[in-house]
Amino acid sequence: MNNSTTKQKKLLICGDSFLAPTKSVDDNKGIVPEWAWWSRLAEDLNSHVINLSISGASNFNIFLQLEEGLKQNPDYVLILL
C-alpha cells in the first residue's frame, strides 16, 4: 500500500492532568514525553494525536473537550474521567 494515499488516523484524547502534556517553561507549548502511555498507544495505532486534555479539568470541562474534539472527526477517542 502506498503511504502517500493512506490517510493517517486521528486519536482524540480528552481528560485531566493524567493525560495532559507537560508545559515547557521556555515556549509554553505542550511537550509529549515519549514514555507517556497514551503516546505509545497512538504509536501502536499509527495515529496523529489531538490531545485536548488539561490539568485540573472537571468532568464538565472534559465533556466540552469531547464536544470540540469530535468536530475534527477522530478515528479513535480516549477519555479519562
SULWOUR-V933618 format. One record per helix or strand of 3 or more residues. SS is the DSSP state (H for helix, E for strand). FROM is the first residue (numbers start at 1). TO is the last residue. Records with the same first field share a line. If there is no record, write none. Layout:
SS=FROM-TO ; FROM-TO
This chain:
E=9-14 ; 47-51 ; 76-79
H=37-44 ; 59-72
